Amino acid sequence: MRLTFRLILCLPLLLAGHALPALAQSFSPAIKVNDRVITEYELDQRMRMLRLFRTPGDIPAQAEEQLIDDRLRLQAAGELGIEPTPEQITAGMSEFAARANLSADQFLAALRQGGVAPETFRDFVRAGVAWRDVVGAKFGPRVQISEQEIDRAISSGGASGATVQVLMSEIFLPLEEGSEAETRALADRIRRMSADGFARAARENSTAPSAGAGGRVNWVPVSNLSPQLRQVILGLRPGQISAPVEINGQIALFLLRAIEESENRAPTYSAIEYAAYYIPGGRSDQALAQAARIKARVDTCDDLYGVAQGQPKEVLERGIKVPGEIPQDIAEELEKLDAGEVSTSLTRANGQTLVFLMLCGRSFDVSGAVSREGVALDIQNQRLGSFANGYLQQLRSEARIIRP
């Protein structure tokens, strides 16, 4: 089980169905991990649970490996004096069940129907909660996230690796003094609208930059959403509109259009800033030599103002544009550049003018929905996950694992 209980985030938990045969009652030892025993009954129960989770692969082998790991996790917790409280275990069970859109009681009922005892699920969650606290205690102080790392993660569209992405539309309504009741009433009406009605309401009422596009926002990594919004968005079905949420003095509503898990999706940006300095002579040796001299002088787009000083203002073009507004040839060149890098591949005026193209920067924004706290938490979880995996491998290498 992973540190933040993401094991079944995207698994179809179709737990309803026929109950399995009566539980095996053999409590004879199957595996011994140091001084801790895993019984045949526990193996049978874990296999049943994994099948209900629709876990792919070799179920018996995975059941063995998971139970061995759980014993090692609980051993490490005991050595640190860590023991999850009943309240922590109950909260963990509820969180796990919520990923299947079920309450803890509903989840337990579905497990019972599949032949899995409540204690089996409780033990599973207990080991995960204990391990989370072990990893936090041992490695938490080592993980320090800088502001620069958060900036890089946001500008690249989220942290690296597989990530859950959501495609949504948004409406932001300002809460102005004296008109709060009308604004809340409008939000309630929007919540009951269709997707087309939501788009019209966004164009007519939203203060977000996406209003002109009917509130449509590009793919957003869930890791970039604030914890509050993660819960709201992941609780929706595609096509469903959220309840109103208060964010920074505004009421926000979100329409979930799609959700998927992908590996390193290419980032999308709300705006791209670039500068184009035009040099007469096209691709002549003289023009290219001038471009090389300029490249050696400048580090940022601001430096081009000094290069263009005293010349007609038309020689330097600079601005911030949404991707769809950028000419295609320039957009294709900008895709190859990082901020501060230069391209001299393009010309204008039938090849008579060389374009000195420089990328100033890119913006990744979802109108206040992106949370630096959420991005930092995602980076932190990834690093703690790496520490946790390494530590678990160490515990395994040192353990005495005996199969009678």
C-alpha positions as a printed Julia matrix, in Angstrom:
404×3 Matrix{Float64}:
   0.0     0.0     0.0
   1.44    3.34   -0.95
   2.06    6.16    1.43
  -1.06    8.13    0.65
  -3.51    5.29    0.04
  -3.54    5.72   -3.74
  -3.62    2.01   -4.45
  -7.2     1.96   -5.79
  -7.53    5.55   -6.97
  -8.12    4.45  -10.54
  -9.16    0.8   -10.05
 -12.76   -0.19  -10.84
 -14.07   -1.55   -7.56
 -17.09   -3.44   -8.81
 -17.57   -5.19   -5.52
 -21.22   -6.11   -5.91
 -21.88   -9.68   -6.95
 -22.09  -13.2    -5.64
 -20.43  -13.99   -2.34
 -17.47  -16.31   -2.5
 -17.47  -19.71   -0.8
 -17.11  -19.98    2.95
 -13.81  -18.75    4.36
 -11.0   -21.17    4.87
 -10.45  -21.63    8.59
  -6.82  -22.91    8.52
  -4.71  -20.85   10.89
  -1.6   -22.97   10.36
   1.62  -21.03    9.67
   2.35  -20.34    6.01
   5.27  -17.9     6.26
   7.41  -16.67    9.13
   8.9   -13.17    8.92
  11.49  -12.8    11.67
   9.36  -13.69   14.72
   6.0   -12.86   13.09
   3.76  -15.52   11.55
   1.56  -15.25    8.47
  -1.18  -17.89    8.47
  -2.84  -19.73    5.64
  -6.05  -17.95    6.6
  -4.42  -14.52    6.15
  -3.1   -15.51    2.74
  -6.53  -16.7     1.69
  -8.11  -13.47    2.9
  -5.57  -11.23    1.16
  -6.04  -13.12   -2.11
  -9.81  -12.68   -1.87
  -9.4    -8.97   -1.21
  -6.99   -8.47   -4.13
  -9.4   -10.25   -6.46
 -12.2    -7.94   -5.34
  -9.88   -4.99   -6.03
  -9.49   -6.39   -9.58
  -5.73   -6.43   -9.07
  -3.92   -7.7   -12.2
  -1.09  -10.22  -12.11
  -0.2   -13.23   -9.97
  -2.62  -12.91   -7.03
  -1.08  -15.61   -4.75
   2.41  -14.18   -5.21
   1.22  -10.62   -4.59
  -0.68  -11.69   -1.48
   2.49  -13.26   -0.05
   4.64  -10.24   -0.88
   2.16   -7.76    0.55
   1.74   -9.65    3.81
   5.52   -9.99    4.21
   5.89   -6.26    3.64
   3.1    -5.54    6.13
   4.89   -7.57    8.81
   8.1    -5.65    8.18
   6.25   -2.32    8.27
   4.63   -3.16   11.59
   7.95   -4.37   12.98
   9.61   -1.07   12.02
   6.71    0.82   13.61
   7.04   -1.16   16.83
  10.75   -0.39   17.05
   9.92    3.33   16.88
   7.07    3.03   19.37
   4.49    3.82   16.68
   1.03    2.29   17.0
  -1.91    3.68   14.99
  -4.84    4.75   17.14
  -8.32    3.34   16.48
  -9.32    6.79   15.21
  -6.44    6.8    12.69
  -7.35    3.34   11.43
 -11.02    4.28   11.08
 -10.05    7.43    9.17
  -7.78    5.39    6.91
 -10.55    2.91    6.19
 -12.95    5.73    5.34
 -10.39    7.39    3.06
  -9.71    4.12    1.26
 -13.4     3.39    0.82
 -14.07    6.9    -0.46
 -11.9     6.2    -3.5
 -14.59    3.76   -4.56
 -17.28    6.35   -3.75
 -18.41    4.27   -0.78
 -18.63    4.85    2.94
 -16.52    2.65    5.2
 -19.62    0.65    6.19
 -20.64    0.16    2.55
 -17.11   -0.89    1.67
 -16.99   -3.41    4.52
 -20.37   -4.78    3.49
 -19.11   -5.3    -0.06
 -16.01   -7.05    1.27
 -18.13   -9.33    3.45
 -20.2   -10.24    0.43
 -16.96  -11.25   -1.28
 -15.88  -13.39    1.66
 -13.42  -10.94    3.22
 -13.64  -10.35    6.96
 -13.64   -6.76    8.27
 -10.54   -7.55   10.34
  -8.62   -8.34    7.15
  -9.28   -4.88    5.74
  -8.56   -3.28    9.13
  -5.18   -5.01    9.36
  -4.37   -3.94    5.81
  -5.1    -0.31    6.64
  -3.35   -0.5    10.02
  -0.08   -1.55    8.37
  -0.36    1.3     5.87
  -1.08    3.94    8.52
   1.78    2.69   10.68
   4.18    2.75    7.73
   3.16    6.29    6.8
   4.09    7.41   10.32
   7.35    5.46   10.22
   8.4     7.08    6.95
   7.39   10.53    8.19
   9.36   10.1    11.41
  12.51    8.71    9.78
  12.67   10.69    6.56
  10.33   13.67    6.87
  13.01   16.03    8.25
  15.24   15.24    5.26
  12.74   16.42    2.68
  12.93   20.17    2.13
  11.18   21.58   -0.96
  12.5    24.86   -2.35
  10.42   27.57   -4.01
  12.44   27.04   -7.19
  11.45   23.35   -7.27
   7.79   24.29   -6.9
   8.13   26.83   -9.72
   9.7    24.21  -12.01
   6.98   21.68  -11.21
   4.2    24.19  -11.94
   5.8    25.43  -15.16
   6.19   21.86  -16.42
   2.58   21.0   -15.65
   3.14   19.05  -12.46
   5.54   16.65  -10.86
   7.18   13.98  -12.96
   5.93   10.45  -13.46
   2.47    9.0   -13.84
  -0.18   11.46  -12.8
  -3.93   11.79  -12.72
  -5.11   14.58  -15.0
  -8.48   16.3   -15.07
 -10.1    18.23  -17.88
 -12.54   20.72  -16.48
 -14.36   24.01  -16.9
 -14.51   26.71  -14.25
 -16.61   29.67  -13.17
 -15.45   32.26  -10.63
 -18.05   34.65   -9.18
 -16.84   37.58   -7.04
 -18.41   37.89   -3.58
 -19.03   41.62   -3.44
 -20.37   43.3    -0.32
 -24.12   43.77   -0.49
 -24.69   41.22   -3.25
 -23.56   38.0    -1.59
 -27.07   36.53   -1.51
 -27.59   37.12   -5.24
 -24.2    35.63   -6.05
 -24.9    32.5    -3.99
 -28.31   32.15   -5.63
 -26.67   32.41   -9.07
 -24.13   29.74   -8.08
 -26.95   27.42   -7.02
 -28.68   27.91  -10.37
 -25.46   27.23  -12.29
 -24.94   24.02  -10.36
 -28.19   22.66  -11.79
 -27.36   23.6   -15.4
 -26.29   21.41  -18.29
 -22.76   21.56  -19.71
 -23.93   24.0   -22.39
 -25.63   26.14  -19.75
 -22.43   26.11  -17.68
 -20.47   27.4   -20.68
 -22.98   30.23  -21.27
 -22.89   31.14  -17.58
 -19.1    31.26  -17.68
 -19.1    33.66  -20.63
 -21.69   35.9   -19.0
 -20.62   35.87  -15.35
 -17.16   34.42  -14.69
 -14.25   36.67  -13.76
 -11.68   34.0   -14.69
  -9.52   34.45  -17.82
 -11.18   31.31  -19.19
 -14.59   33.03  -19.35
 -14.27   33.77  -23.06
 -13.73   30.07  -23.73
 -16.86   29.11  -21.81
 -14.79   28.37  -18.72
 -12.81   25.6   -20.44
  -9.38   24.87  -18.92
  -6.69   22.64  -20.38
  -5.62   19.36  -18.74
  -4.51   19.95  -15.15
  -2.53   17.49  -12.98
  -4.52   16.7    -9.85
  -1.29   17.18   -7.91
  -1.42   20.88   -8.8
  -4.81   21.38   -7.17
  -5.16   22.49   -3.59
  -6.14   19.71   -1.15
  -9.59   21.32   -0.92
 -10.1    21.23   -4.68
  -8.64   17.75   -5.1
 -11.42   16.44   -2.91
 -14.05   18.41   -4.81
 -12.86   17.47   -8.31
 -12.16   13.8    -7.63
 -15.59   13.47   -6.09
 -17.24   14.34   -9.43
 -18.24   12.14  -12.33
 -17.51   13.39  -15.88
 -20.29   15.77  -16.84
 -21.09   16.66  -13.21
 -20.89   20.19  -11.73
 -19.44   20.71   -8.27
 -21.07   22.39   -5.34
 -20.0    26.04   -4.96
 -16.57   26.44   -3.33
 -15.25   29.65   -1.76
 -11.74   30.53   -2.97
 -10.0    33.82   -2.22
 -13.17   35.86   -1.84
 -14.92   34.29   -4.81
 -17.36   31.47   -5.34
 -16.06   28.85   -7.76
 -17.85   26.03   -9.55
 -16.21   23.31  -11.62
 -17.51   21.07  -14.36
 -15.5    17.86  -14.72
 -15.24   17.01  -18.43
 -12.8    14.09  -18.29
 -10.28   12.36  -16.02
  -7.4    10.08  -16.9
  -4.07    8.78  -15.66
  -1.14    9.32  -17.98
   2.62    9.01  -17.96
   4.39   12.37  -18.36
   1.69   14.13  -20.37
   3.14   16.98  -22.4
   2.56   20.18  -20.41
  -0.01   22.74  -21.48
   0.32   26.45  -20.85
  -2.12   29.28  -20.44
   0.29   31.9   -21.84
   3.68   32.12  -23.53
   5.88   35.22  -23.5
   8.42   35.71  -26.26
  10.39   38.43  -28.04
  11.2    38.72  -31.75
  13.96   41.1   -32.91
  14.0    41.63  -36.69
  17.36   41.86  -38.48
  17.57   43.02  -42.14
  19.39   40.76  -44.56
  17.56   37.47  -44.11
  19.94   34.54  -43.75
  22.93   36.38  -45.15
  26.29   35.94  -43.47
  26.13   39.53  -42.24
  22.69   39.09  -40.63
  23.64   35.77  -39.03
  26.84   37.29  -37.66
  24.82   40.16  -36.15
  22.45   37.62  -34.58
  25.41   35.75  -33.08
  26.77   38.98  -31.57
  23.36   39.8   -30.08
  23.03   36.29  -28.67
  26.36   36.72  -26.9
  25.14   39.99  -25.33
  21.71   39.01  -24.05
  20.6    36.67  -21.28
  16.93   37.63  -20.98
  14.26   39.22  -23.14
  14.66   42.48  -21.22
  18.21   42.77  -22.61
  16.77   43.11  -26.12
  15.43   46.56  -25.24
  19.02   47.76  -25.08
  19.78   46.16  -28.44
  16.78   47.87  -30.05
  17.36   51.25  -28.4
  17.23   54.14  -30.88
  15.68   52.01  -33.65
  12.08   52.02  -34.91
   9.8    50.24  -32.44
   8.79   47.76  -35.15
  12.17   46.01  -34.96
  11.3    44.49  -31.58
   8.09   42.63  -30.92
   7.38   41.36  -27.42
   4.21   40.16  -25.76
   2.34   37.49  -23.87
  -0.06   35.39  -25.9
  -2.19   32.32  -25.35
  -0.87   29.4   -27.45
  -3.64   29.62  -30.04
  -2.77   33.25  -30.88
   0.89   32.57  -31.73
   1.77   32.12  -35.44
   2.36   28.45  -36.17
   5.99   28.72  -37.29
   6.88   30.75  -34.18
   4.95   28.37  -31.93
   6.87   25.41  -33.37
  10.2    27.1   -32.68
   9.19   28.12  -29.16
   8.37   24.48  -28.35
  12.09   23.72  -28.8
  13.26   26.45  -26.41
  13.62   26.93  -22.69
  13.35   30.39  -21.14
  16.26   32.57  -22.26
  17.1    30.42  -25.29
  17.2    31.75  -28.86
  16.27   30.57  -32.35
  17.39   32.13  -35.64
  15.66   29.62  -37.92
  12.83   31.88  -39.13
  12.62   34.74  -41.59
  10.01   37.29  -42.6
   9.38   39.6   -45.61
   9.92   36.83  -48.17
  13.2    35.83  -46.56
  14.6    39.37  -46.4
  14.4    39.7   -42.6
  15.94   37.35  -40.04
  13.89   36.68  -36.89
  15.93   36.63  -33.66
  13.39   34.72  -31.55
  13.78   34.44  -27.77
  11.53   32.63  -25.3
  10.9    34.78  -22.22
   8.78   32.31  -20.24
   5.68   30.19  -20.01
   2.74   30.39  -17.61
   0.78   27.43  -16.25
  -2.35   28.71  -14.55
  -5.87   27.6   -13.78
  -7.28   30.82  -12.37
  -6.33   30.27   -8.74
  -7.04   26.55   -8.61
  -3.34   25.66   -8.66
  -1.93   25.43   -5.16
   1.77   25.79   -4.43
   1.05   23.88   -1.25
  -0.46   21.05   -3.28
   2.51   20.93   -5.67
   4.97   20.93   -2.76
   3.03   18.13   -1.09
   3.16   16.06   -4.26
   6.93   16.51   -4.59
   7.34   15.68   -0.92
   5.24   12.52   -1.27
   7.32   11.38   -4.23
  10.57   11.81   -2.32
   9.21   10.17    0.8
   7.97    7.35   -1.41
  11.5     6.84   -2.72
  12.89    6.78    0.82
  10.12    4.39    1.88
  10.8     1.96   -0.98
  14.52    1.95   -0.23
  13.96    1.4     3.47
  11.51   -1.44    2.84
  14.04   -3.14    0.56
  16.61   -2.82    3.32
  14.24   -4.41    5.84
  13.57   -7.25    3.4
  17.27   -7.91    2.83
  17.85   -8.11    6.58
  14.75  -10.2     7.38
  14.57  -13.94    8.04
  11.75  -15.14    5.8
  10.88  -18.8     6.2
   8.26  -20.76    4.3
   7.6   -24.02    6.23
